[in-house]
Amino acid sequence: MLVKEIFQKYSGQSRKFSQELTQIVAEHGEKAETGTSVGGSLHRAWIDVKGLFGGTDRKSILEEAERGEDVIKKAYKDAIESGYLSGKALDVVNSQQSEIVAEHNTIRDLRDVAK
């Protein structure tokens, strides 16, 4: 799979995760703040732009992607450890976190073999 295809897949995953979390928040009668998911999407889009116009190599693009994934992983870890989540919300966030860790590891592994 090409790096571009991986980023496109992860972008779709981010939208899906955002929708799931927004639904949970709405079920509790609140309005969701989407800044983090928007920030993550923008970060991934920036990586694509850097790759097209920045003249950077594959390894530097993957390094930047991994840094972004580290930020996302930390946000999920903090949310889980906060103690504010329970029931369905905690289940969804734990499930999403598992997928995020897997995608981080994919990016890390691609970076490690990049030249």
N, C-alpha and C positions, 0 to 999 in steps of 0.2 A: 504494500500500500504506500502510495506517495505521501509525503509530508503534507502537501496541500489537501489531500483527501482526508487525512487524519484530522487536520484543523477544521475542515468543513464538518466532519462527524462530531467533533467536540463542540462546535458552535451550535449545532442542532441539539446536542445533549444539554447545553447550557439553557437554551430556550425551554426545553422540556422541563428541566429542573425548576426553572423560574416559574413556569405555569403551575407545577405541582405545589410549590411553596406558596404561591399567591392564592391558590385555591384553599389551602389549609388556613391561611390568615383570614380569608373571606369567611370561612366557616365559623370563625370565632368573632365575627362581626367587626373586624378591623380592616384597614386599608394597608396593603403591602407597600413597602418601600423597595424599589427595584434597583437602587443605585449599585449594589454589589454585583448583581448579575449583568447589569449594563456595563459596569466597569470591566468585568471579565470578558464580555463580548468585545468591548473596545480594545482591550489588551490583545486578544487573539486577532482581531482585524489589523491592529498595528503591526503584529508580527508578519502578517501577509504582505502589508505594504512595504515593510522593511525588506522583505525577501524580494519583492518585485523591483523596488527603486533604490534601495539602500546599498546595493552592491555587496551585501554581507554574504558570508558563506553559510552553508547548511548548519554547521556546528554552532555558529553564533546565534542563528535563528532558534535552534533547539534549546540553547542555553537560556535565551530570553523566554521561551515558552515554559521551560522548567521553572524559572523564577516566578512566572505568573501562576503556575500550578501550585507552587509552594504557598503563595498568598491565599489561594482558594482553599487548599488543605487546612491552613491555619484557621481560616474563618469557620470552617465546618467543625474542626476540633474545639474551637472556643465555644461555638454554639452548643455542642453536645455536653461539654464540661460545665457550662453555665448553670445547669440545673433548672433552667426555665422550660425546657421541652419535656413533654410527656406524651404518652399514648401514640396516636397516629403521627403527630408531628415528629416525635423522636424516631419512630420507625422509618419515616420517609427520609429524614436527615441522615440517619445511619446508613440506609441503603444508598443514598446519593454519595455519601462519603466513601463508601466502598468502591463505587465506580470512579470517583475522582482520584483515589489513591492508585487505582489500576491505570488510569490514563496518565497520571504523573509518572508512573513507573515505565510506561511505554515511551513517553517523551525522553525520560532519563536514559533508557536503553538505546534509543535512536541516537541521542547525543553522544553516548559513549562510543558508538561505532562510527560516528561521523568523522570525516577527515577535513 
